[in-house]
Amino acid sequence: MDKQTKKALCVMSGGMDSTLSAYMMKNSGYEIIALHFNYDQRTQTKELECFHKICKELNVIEKYILDLDFFKQIGASALTDKSIEVPTGGIEEGVPVTYVPFRNGIFLSMAAAIAEKEGARVISIGVVEEDSSGYPDCREAYIKSMEQSINLGTKDETNIEIKMPLVHLQKSQIVQKALELNVPLSLTWSCYKSEKKACGVCDSCRLRLNGFKLAGVTDPIEYE
């Protein structure tokens, strides 16, 4: 496979994990096609802004931004339903109310359509299983099953691998790896609640801050 056809479609939220995953693909010699989803999440504007800035740094060859407003209609998540409060009391056991029903399954299905069109042999997604917030659609076994289904449901010559390079890493290891690859962490956003300054107390902020603390470095973004 020559370099022109060595493309990776990277699902990129504007967050630290998916950004590092994309940088890892770039470092492995792939040309990056970036895919971002607006799904009426609370921090949609900020995430999109981060996505554009990160894409510029990565020199992506193509960008896709898809609007999925039906997630708001479905609701059932604190990220898409404003009547459900984002928890700020600390990470609890079980699936949290910030889980968006089958989000990664829907994302990967749409990513597969674009990857097939673009001739990308790889889809990259920044799921983290061991040090995540308990989301069922971030599990390695689930992502591997999606890979199998995608290849069963596409053309015979389409052979897509879903790479999840962070799936078994802890947040501190993600921070360290990002620093090694000169990932612009100051351009990433993790907060579930706020768009101006990160709240510092939602599950995502807590995981991020703890990762930086254990890695022995300071998070470059602003907190309330």
Disulfide bonds with the S-S distance in Angstrom:
none
